[in-house]
């Protein structure tokens, strides 16, 4: 089951990267990936996040990437769920944060990706152009009945 915060042991586990689903009302903030052949899922809708730098914690990684990609300083206490996923040689954290209505107005889009968009959660879960594993991970969160 996902929990809002990782234990000390979990925070010290090796990991590759972290993603952060930002929920605003019934919407989710998404980023359209660059359309380049040298990246996975070019031109797909993605979530803020990326690779670990140095010895940062999983949550620090997700929050830093969100600042870099969207210019948003997400307060750690808005993070309401987290889960670790191992897929092949990738070990990643997936976090969910709930932001106040209108939080998206503070976005200052960075230089990764083509654009950002607020998407209804229901659309995100069904959209054929969303990175599939993030649809699955958000569904894991929603199955907990906390949306």
LINVEN-V383102 format. One record per residue. N is the residue number from 0. RES is the residue in one small letter. OMEGA is omega in whole degrees, 0 to 359 (none if undefined). Layout:
BEGIN
N|RES|OMEGA ; N|RES|OMEGA
END
This chain:
BEGIN
0|x|177 ; 1|x|179 ; 2|x|181 ; 3|x|184 ; 4|x|179 ; 5|x|175 ; 6|x|179 ; 7|x|179 ; 8|x|180 ; 9|x|182 ; 10|x|181 ; 11|x|178 ; 12|x|173 ; 13|x|176 ; 14|x|183 ; 15|x|183 ; 16|x|183 ; 17|x|177 ; 18|x|181 ; 19|x|174 ; 20|x|181 ; 21|x|181 ; 22|x|177 ; 23|x|186 ; 24|x|177 ; 25|x|182 ; 26|x|177 ; 27|x|180 ; 28|x|183 ; 29|x|179 ; 30|x|176 ; 31|x|182 ; 32|x|175 ; 33|x|181 ; 34|x|181 ; 35|x|183 ; 36|x|183 ; 37|x|178 ; 38|x|175 ; 39|x|176 ; 40|x|177 ; 41|x|177 ; 42|x|178 ; 43|x|175 ; 44|x|188 ; 45|x|175 ; 46|x|177 ; 47|x|179 ; 48|x|180 ; 49|x|187 ; 50|x|179 ; 51|x|174 ; 52|x|177 ; 53|x|183 ; 54|x|182 ; 55|x|177 ; 56|x|178 ; 57|x|181 ; 58|x|177 ; 59|x|178 ; 60|x|181 ; 61|x|181 ; 62|x|178 ; 63|x|180 ; 64|x|179 ; 65|x|176 ; 66|x|182 ; 67|x|187 ; 68|x|185 ; 69|x|181 ; 70|x|181 ; 71|x|171 ; 72|x|182 ; 73|x|178 ; 74|x|181 ; 75|x|182 ; 76|x|174 ; 77|x|178 ; 78|x|186 ; 79|x|184 ; 80|x|175 ; 81|x|175 ; 82|x|177 ; 83|x|178 ; 84|x|174 ; 85|x|180 ; 86|x|184 ; 87|x|179 ; 88|x|179 ; 89|x|176 ; 90|x|189 ; 91|x|174 ; 92|x|176 ; 93|x|181 ; 94|x|173 ; 95|x|176 ; 96|x|175 ; 97|x|179 ; 98|x|178 ; 99|x|175 ; 100|x|181 ; 101|x|181 ; 102|x|181 ; 103|x|180 ; 104|x|180 ; 105|x|182 ; 106|x|170 ; 107|x|188 ; 108|x|180 ; 109|x|185 ; 110|x|175 ; 111|x|181 ; 112|x|183 ; 113|x|181 ; 114|x|174 ; 115|x|180 ; 116|x|170 ; 117|x|183 ; 118|x|174 ; 119|x|181 ; 120|x|180 ; 121|x|178 ; 122|x|179 ; 123|x|183 ; 124|x|183 ; 125|x|188 ; 126|x|181 ; 127|x|181 ; 128|x|176 ; 129|x|175 ; 130|x|190 ; 131|x|184 ; 132|x|179 ; 133|x|170 ; 134|x|180 ; 135|x|182 ; 136|x|176 ; 137|x|177 ; 138|x|175 ; 139|x|177 ; 140|x|184 ; 141|x|179 ; 142|x|176 ; 143|x|177 ; 144|x|183 ; 145|x|182 ; 146|x|none
END
